Amino acid sequence: MEDKCGKVDEQVVLLKQKLRMIYHGEVFNGRPTKTARSHGKKFQGNLGWAYMQKGHYIAAEAVYKKAQMIDPDANKASNLGLCLIKMARYDEARLVVEDILQRRLPGSDDARAINRAEELLSELESRQPPPILLELAGLNMDDRLEDEMDRWIQELGPSRSKRLPIFEEISTYRDQLAC
């Protein structure tokens, strides 16, 4: 892809343009042929990779997820997993990689796909212990975040009413009159 297109920015523009043309039926004489659909699938993956090269991981994630909805496969799933790792979204990445290792996607029987998924899993494990270890150690990030929020709220002190003091005084008299 790089040899044909040159710079990554140019790749993104060309791939988006080609996908738009396929979508609008401007290629293949306006016929939605099998070739057009397969080119569209191919270009989705290439566009995701181009975004990855630019460091635009959110855009790459969106493209890979769309590509997986159209035509799921292990290669695009691997790229999505890598993208999620780059964004430090390890739990989501682990789920994607496990789909490949569990052979839930087309192409996940391929030795290269399995090797790549195992490499991604190794990278995940080097960055984050498996979820079961976090739970056993009591280091679940959700619990730590919740504890930190509770501590912060306590430091702020009791909540105060947003009403003016005069209305606070009136409301106590109103409560007494109601009885």
N, C-alpha and C positions, 0 to 999 in steps of 0.2 A: 504494500500500500504506500509506503513511504517513497519508494522509487518513482512511482507513477505520479504522485501528487506533490511531493516536495515538503513544504512546511506543514506542521500540524494544523495551523489556522486555516490554511488552504484546504486541507483534507476535510475539516469540519464543514466548510462552506460547500465543497463539492458533494460530499455525502448527503448533506441536508437537501441540496438542490436535486440530486438524483432521486432521493426518497420522495420529495414533493412531486417530481415528474411522474414517478411510478404511481403515486397516489392519485394524481389527476388524469392518469391514462395518457400522458403525453409521450410515452415511449412504447415501443412495440406496436406502433400504429393504433394506439388506443385500446388494444385488446388486453384484457387482464389474463394473460397466459400464465401457465405454470412457471415459465422462465421469469416472467416479471415478478411473480410472487416470491420465487426463490432468490432473485436479486434483491428484493426488498428486505428479506430476512437477513441476507448477507450484509447489506449495507447498515442495518440496525446494529449488528455486532461491531462492524468497523467504526461506526460513529461513536459507539460507547467506548471503544478502545482509544479513539482519537481524543475524546474528552478526558480519558484517564491520563493520556500523555501530557495533556495541558494542566492536569491537576484539578480539573473541574469534576470532582467526584459526585456531587449532587446531580449534575446533568448526566453523567455516565450511569449513575444508579437508575435514574428515570428511564434512560434509553434501554439499559439491560433488562429492567423489569418489563418494559413494553415488549421487547424482543422475546422474553420468556413467555409472555401471554400469547404471542403470535405463534411461536414455534419453540417450545422449551427444548433445551439440550444441555449436556454437561459442560461444554466449552463456555457457553455464555454464562452458565451458573458459576463456573470457576471465576470468570472475570467479575461477575457480580460479587462473589465472595471476597475477592481481592479488593474491590472497590470499597466494600463495607469495612474491611480491615483497615484500609487507608484512612477511613473516617472514624476509626476506633469504636465501631459498632460491632463488637466482638460476638455478642450473643446472636445477633441476626446473621452474621457471617458464619458462625458455627452451624446454624440451622441449614443454610444453603449448602455448605460443604458436606454436611451429613446426608443431605438428599442425594448427593453424588455418590458418596460412599455406600449408601443403602441401595444404590442402583434404582432410584426412583425416576430418573430422567433418561430420555433417549441418549445414547452415546456414552452412558456411564459404565458400560462394560468394556470400553476401550482402555487399554493399558495406560495410555498417555493421560487420559482423563482421571483415572484412579491415582496415578503418580502425582499429578498436579493437585488433586484434592488432598492427598496425604501431605504434600508440601505445605499447602495452605493450613491444614490442621496443625502441623508442627509449628508454623508461624503463630497461629492462634494460641497454642499452648505456651509458647515462649512469651507471649504478651499477656496472657490471662490464664490462670489455672482453670481447669474444668469447673463448671458450675457446682457440681456436687462437693468439691473441696471447699469452695467458698461457703457453702451452707454448713458443712461440717465444722469449719473453723469459726463459724459465726461472723464471718466478714461479708455478709451479703450487702452489696452496695445500697440496696433499697432501705435496709434497716439502718445503716449508717447515716444515710441522707435524712431519714425520718428522725433519728435521734438528734442530729445536728439542727434540724428545723425546730424541734421541740425546745432544745436548749436556747436557740435564738429567740423564740417567742417568749420564753420565760425571762430572758434578759430585758426584753422590751417592757416588761411589767404588765399589770392588768390592763385590759382594754378599757378605753374611755369612750363614753358616748360622744357622738358627733353633734349632739344637740347643745344649744346654748344653755348655760347654767340656770337661767330663769325658767326654762321649760322643764328642767329636771326637778326644780322645786315644785312647780305646778303639778307635775305628774304624781308626786307623792301625796299631795292633797287630794287629787282626783281619785287615787286608789282608796284613800280613807273615806271619801264621800260615797264611793260605790258600795261600800260595805254597809 
